[in-house]
Amino acid sequence: MVKHIVVYTLKEGVNKPEAIEIIRSVLEPLVGVIPGLTHMEIRATYQGGMDYALYSEFESKEALANYAQHPAHLAAKEHFWNFLNTRVAADYEV
């Protein structure tokens, strides 16, 4: 299993609670749609200088790589990509 953790900051002027809800509403439903994606959650953060965290689990490294280019994921990103400022990611196998 691969765990994929990403933390983000949003651009200045973005309504953060609204943006995070939009992001959550388009990404979390991808579980069961994209092969190998077994869990996804998006939550606002309360410390550390980032605005929200994405935590997801994949069956394999290949499943994570496929997720990045999957048409459903690319379509979901169209709803929020313009909100994002910075991104820091970490992936590891368990």
C-alpha positions in Angstrom: 0.0 0.0 0.0 1.1 3.6 -0.7 0.1 6.5 1.4 0.0 9.9 -0.4 0.0 13.0 1.8 -0.1 16.5 0.4 -0.5 19.9 2.2 -1.4 23.0 0.4 -1.7 26.8 0.8 -4.4 28.6 -1.0 -4.0 31.9 -2.9 -4.6 35.2 -1.1 -8.2 36.3 -1.4 -9.6 32.8 -1.8 -12.5 31.9 0.6 -10.7 29.1 2.3 -13.6 27.2 3.9 -15.6 27.3 0.6 -12.5 26.3 -1.5 -11.7 23.4 0.8 -15.3 22.2 0.6 -15.2 22.4 -3.2 -11.9 20.4 -3.3 -13.3 17.8 -0.9 -16.5 17.4 -2.8 -14.8 16.7 -6.1 -11.9 14.6 -4.9 -13.3 12.3 -2.2 -15.9 10.8 -4.6 -13.0 9.5 -6.8 -12.6 6.5 -4.4 -14.3 3.7 -6.3 -13.9 5.5 -9.6 -10.2 5.5 -10.1 -8.6 2.0 -9.9 -6.3 1.4 -7.0 -7.5 4.5 -5.0 -8.8 3.1 -1.8 -9.2 6.1 0.6 -9.2 9.9 0.3 -9.9 12.6 2.8 -9.4 16.4 2.6 -9.5 18.5 5.8 -8.7 22.0 6.8 -5.5 22.3 8.9 -5.2 24.3 12.1 -1.5 24.7 12.5 1.7 24.5 10.5 1.1 27.3 8.1 -0.8 25.3 5.5 -4.5 25.6 4.7 -5.5 22.0 4.1 -4.2 18.5 3.9 -5.1 15.7 1.5 -4.5 12.1 2.7 -5.0 9.2 0.4 -4.2 5.5 0.1 -3.4 3.5 -3.0 -2.9 -0.2 -3.7 0.5 0.4 -5.3 3.0 3.0 -6.7 1.5 2.2 -10.1 -2.0 3.0 -8.9 -0.8 6.4 -7.5 1.0 7.1 -10.9 -2.2 6.2 -12.8 -4.3 8.4 -10.5 -2.2 11.5 -11.4 -3.1 11.1 -15.1 -6.6 9.6 -14.8 -9.2 11.6 -16.7 -11.6 11.7 -13.6 -8.8 13.2 -11.5 -7.8 15.7 -14.2 -11.5 16.8 -14.6 -11.8 17.2 -10.8 -8.7 19.4 -10.7 -10.4 21.8 -13.1 -12.7 22.8 -10.3 -10.0 24.1 -8.0 -6.5 24.3 -9.6 -6.8 28.1 -9.7 -7.2 28.3 -5.9 -3.8 26.7 -5.1 -0.7 28.5 -4.1 1.8 26.0 -2.7 2.0 22.2 -2.5 4.2 19.8 -0.5 3.8 16.1 -1.0 5.1 12.9 0.5 4.5 9.3 -0.5 5.6 6.2 1.3 4.9 2.4 1.2 3.7 0.4 4.1 
